Amino acid sequence: LVGDQWSHDVLLHQLLVAGFFYD
């Protein structure tokens, strides 16, 4: 579903941002 894909992209983005700031 489009909504599921959007949610996945947002979660992935949050993980990347968290990894960038907390690395």
RACOR-V781214 format. One line per field, one symbol per residue. ss: DSSP state (h for helix, s for strand, l for the rest). A space follows every 50 residues. Layout:
ss=???
This chain:
ss=lhhhhhhhhhhhhhhhhhhhhhl
